[in-house]
Amino acid sequence: MIERVSPAGLARDPAGPGVSVVIVTYNSADSLPGFLDSLLAHPPSSPWELIVVDNASSDRSVELMRRRHPTATVLAHGVNRGFAAGVNSGVAVAREECLLLANPDVMWDSDVIDRLRQFLQDHPRAAAVAPRLVHPDGRPQPSVRRFPSHANIWFSRRSPWKSAPSDRLTRTAYTLADPLHPAPVEAVAATFLCVRGTALRAVGGMDEEYFLYVEDTDLCRRWHDAGWEVWSDPTVTVRHTWRSRVAYDPVLARYHRAGIRRYFQRHHDRQRLRNAVLFLALAVAGGWERLLLWVARPRSVR
């Protein structure tokens, strides 16, 4: 069941195309105030709307949104269908061609939305452009990556070997440093992604077979295959908390492994032997993880 809260009407403005800001929330009440403060302090200069898709939060996320921004469109799902499905739900009701897909745990201090929107206007082949992401303390947070291959996937962010020296070798690097200047890249995170609606619809939106993780890389890959470009613009900066205070979560790791399997089944389907080796390794990693959790579980006192 989806509960809808309709927005107020938007007046058309000749200053440029409008922007539909789409966020997906899940128990995001702690993050939403910072996001809303940024949006209301530095909104697009053209007409805009805020669309919030809530994936069955058990906290005050929906209540907070209604109170803080009553003109937002809120789609309150009774079941958590995942990030990709949430994005597609929001995009389906968006009224503007320029879409800003954003996490609720981001903040910004300037006209970043206008600058990214203008970038799309200036680059007609660009399907999307992402800013430079930083941690709240200003440390860089790399969000540019290569398309997953059977070589580089072993050094992805959630891999046990992510800190191995070979991760810094060009041949096997998965996550890359931001470019020094705006440049087309293979893939970027959808943490704060300005998207051309035409391009998103052209490839059918996000793949809802992904529950969490890898869906943004898959989307960039499908844009690439369809002849679109994806850009990184390091001249625009956005702060992202990135669960920086949360310890390793085995549930998130499981979602990541499932996303990897989906990606390789879709984009490397002919490499069956390599896929079999990779999927076996993912299964072993999952089994090892479950064993460690079983060993570490609290024992009852007799």
C-alpha positions in Angstrom: 0.0 0.0 0.0 1.3 3.5 -0.9 0.1 6.6 0.9 0.4 9.8 -1.2 0.7 13.3 0.0 0.3 15.7 -3.0 2.5 18.8 -3.4 1.4 22.3 -4.1 1.2 23.4 -7.7 4.4 24.8 -9.3 4.5 27.9 -11.4 6.5 27.7 -14.6 9.7 29.8 -14.7 11.6 30.8 -17.8 14.9 30.7 -16.0 15.4 27.1 -17.1 14.1 23.5 -16.8 12.7 22.6 -13.5 14.1 20.0 -11.1 12.5 17.0 -9.4 14.4 16.1 -6.3 13.9 12.4 -5.5 15.1 10.8 -2.3 14.5 7.3 -0.8 14.3 7.1 2.9 14.5 4.2 5.3 14.6 5.1 9.0 16.2 8.4 8.0 14.8 10.7 10.6 18.2 11.6 11.9 19.5 12.6 8.5 16.5 14.3 7.0 16.8 17.7 9.0 20.3 18.3 7.5 19.1 17.4 4.0 16.0 19.6 4.2 18.0 22.5 5.7 20.4 22.3 2.7 17.6 22.1 0.2 15.6 24.9 1.6 18.7 27.2 2.0 20.1 26.4 -1.5 17.2 25.2 -3.7 17.2 25.3 -7.5 16.5 28.7 -9.0 14.0 27.2 -11.4 10.7 25.5 -10.4 11.3 22.4 -8.3 9.5 19.7 -6.4 10.6 17.2 -3.7 9.5 13.6 -3.9 10.2 11.3 -0.9 9.8 7.6 -1.2 9.7 6.0 2.2 10.6 2.3 2.3 8.5 1.2 5.3 10.5 3.2 7.9 9.7 2.4 11.6 11.0 5.8 12.8 9.6 9.3 12.4 10.8 9.8 8.8 7.3 10.3 7.2 6.0 12.3 10.1 9.1 14.5 10.0 8.8 15.1 6.2 5.1 16.1 6.5 5.9 18.6 9.3 9.1 20.1 7.8 8.0 20.2 4.1 4.3 19.8 3.7 4.3 20.5 0.0 6.5 17.5 -0.7 5.1 14.4 -2.5 5.5 11.5 0.0 5.1 7.9 -1.2 4.9 5.9 1.9 5.5 2.2 1.0 4.2 -0.4 3.4 7.0 -2.8 2.3 10.7 -2.1 1.8 11.2 -3.1 -1.9 14.8 -1.7 -2.0 16.5 1.4 -3.3 16.1 0.9 -7.0 12.4 0.2 -6.8 12.1 3.3 -4.5 13.9 5.5 -7.1 11.7 4.2 -9.9 8.5 4.9 -7.8 9.7 8.5 -7.3 10.7 9.1 -10.9 7.3 7.8 -12.1 5.5 10.7 -10.5 8.2 13.3 -11.2 7.1 16.2 -13.4 10.4 17.7 -14.4 13.0 16.6 -17.0 15.9 17.2 -14.7 16.0 14.7 -11.9 18.2 14.9 -8.8 18.6 11.5 -7.1 19.9 12.1 -3.6 20.5 10.2 -0.4 18.8 11.8 2.7 22.2 11.9 4.4 23.8 14.6 2.2 24.2 18.3 2.7 25.5 21.2 0.7 26.3 24.9 1.1 25.9 26.5 -2.3 24.0 26.5 -5.6 25.2 22.9 -6.5 21.8 21.8 -7.9 21.8 24.7 -10.4 25.4 24.0 -11.4 24.7 20.4 -12.1 21.5 21.1 -13.9 23.4 23.6 -16.1 26.1 21.0 -16.8 23.4 18.7 -18.3 22.2 21.6 -20.5 25.7 22.2 -21.7 26.5 18.5 -22.4 23.6 17.1 -24.4 25.2 13.6 -24.5 25.4 13.4 -20.7 22.9 11.1 -19.1 24.0 12.2 -15.6 26.6 14.2 -13.7 27.8 13.6 -10.1 29.6 16.0 -7.8 32.7 15.4 -5.7 31.7 13.8 -2.4 33.4 14.5 0.9 33.0 13.2 4.4 31.6 15.7 7.0 35.1 16.5 8.0 36.2 17.4 4.5 38.1 14.2 3.7 37.5 13.0 0.1 35.0 10.2 -0.4 35.8 8.5 -3.8 32.6 7.8 -5.8 34.0 7.2 -9.2 34.6 3.6 -10.2 35.2 1.3 -13.1 32.7 -1.1 -14.4 33.1 -4.4 -12.5 35.3 -7.0 -14.1 36.5 -10.4 -13.0 39.8 -8.8 -12.1 38.8 -5.6 -10.3 35.8 -6.8 -8.3 38.1 -8.5 -5.8 39.2 -5.0 -4.7 35.7 -3.4 -4.4 34.9 -1.4 -1.2 33.3 -4.4 0.7 35.9 -6.9 -0.4 38.2 -8.5 2.2 41.1 -7.5 -0.1 40.0 -3.9 -0.6 43.2 -2.6 1.1 45.6 -4.9 -0.7 48.5 -3.1 -2.5 47.2 -4.3 -5.9 44.1 -2.2 -5.3 46.2 0.8 -6.2 47.4 -0.6 -9.5 45.8 0.7 -12.6 45.1 -2.8 -13.9 43.0 -3.8 -10.9 41.7 -0.6 -9.4 37.9 -0.6 -8.9 37.2 2.7 -7.1 39.1 5.6 -8.6 40.1 9.1 -7.3 37.9 11.9 -8.6 39.3 13.5 -11.8 41.0 16.9 -11.5 38.6 18.5 -13.9 35.1 17.6 -15.2 35.4 14.4 -17.2 33.4 11.5 -18.5 33.8 8.4 -16.4 32.6 4.8 -16.4 30.4 4.8 -13.3 29.6 7.0 -10.3 27.6 6.5 -7.1 23.9 7.7 -7.1 24.5 9.4 -3.8 23.8 12.8 -5.4 23.2 12.3 -9.1 21.8 14.9 -11.5 20.0 12.9 -14.2 18.4 13.6 -17.6 14.9 12.2 -17.4 15.0 11.3 -21.1 18.1 9.2 -20.6 16.7 7.4 -17.6 13.5 6.5 -19.3 15.5 5.4 -22.4 17.1 2.5 -20.5 14.0 1.6 -18.5 15.0 3.2 -15.1 16.9 1.4 -12.4 16.9 -2.4 -12.4 14.6 -3.4 -9.4 16.3 -6.8 -9.2 18.9 -5.0 -7.1 17.8 -4.4 -3.6 20.7 -2.3 -2.4 24.1 -1.6 -3.9 25.5 -1.9 -7.5 22.2 -0.7 -9.0 23.9 2.7 -9.8 26.8 1.0 -11.5 24.5 -1.2 -13.5 22.6 2.0 -14.6 25.8 3.7 -15.7 26.7 0.5 -17.6 23.4 0.5 -19.5 23.8 4.2 -20.3 27.2 3.5 -21.6 26.0 0.6 -23.8 23.2 2.9 -25.1 25.6 5.6 -26.2 25.1 8.1 -23.3 27.9 9.6 -21.2 28.2 9.8 -17.4 30.3 12.6 -15.9 32.0 13.6 -12.7 32.3 17.3 -11.9 34.8 17.8 -9.0 34.2 21.5 -9.0 30.9 20.9 -7.2 31.1 19.5 -3.7 28.5 17.7 -1.5 29.0 16.3 2.0 27.9 12.7 2.7 27.9 11.0 6.0 28.1 7.5 4.3 27.3 5.6 7.5 30.7 6.7 8.7 29.8 5.9 12.4 28.3 2.5 11.7 30.4 -0.7 12.1 30.5 -3.4 9.6 27.0 -4.7 8.9 26.7 -8.3 7.6 23.2 -7.6 6.2 24.6 -4.8 4.0 27.5 -7.1 2.9 24.9 -9.7 1.9 23.1 -7.1 -0.2 26.3 -6.1 -1.8 27.2 -9.7 -2.7 23.7 -10.2 -4.2 24.2 -7.0 -6.3 27.5 -8.3 -7.6 26.0 -11.6 -8.7 23.1 -9.7 -10.4 25.6 -7.5 -12.3 27.8 -10.3 -13.6 24.7 -12.4 -14.5 23.5 -9.5 -16.6 26.7 -8.0 -18.1 29.1 -11.0 -18.2 26.6 -13.8 -18.9 28.8 -15.5 -21.5 31.8 -15.8 -19.1 30.2 -18.7 -17.3 33.4 -20.3 -15.8 34.6 -17.0 -14.4 31.2 -16.3 -13.0 31.1 -19.7 -11.4 34.4 -19.0 -9.6 33.2 -15.6 -8.5 29.9 -16.8 -7.3 31.5 -19.7 -5.4 33.8 -17.2 -3.7 30.9 -15.0 -2.8 29.1 -18.0 -1.3 32.2 -19.0 0.7 32.5 -15.4 2.0 28.9 -15.5 3.1 29.3 -18.9 4.8 32.4 -17.7 6.6 30.7 -14.6 7.7 27.7 -16.6 9.1 30.2 -18.9 11.0 32.0 -15.9 12.6 28.6 -14.4 13.6 27.6 -17.8 15.1 30.9 -18.0 17.1 30.6 -14.5 18.3 26.9 -14.7 19.4 26.2 -14.2 23.1 26.0 -17.4 25.1 23.2 -17.9 27.6 24.3 -18.2 31.2 23.4 -21.5 32.8 
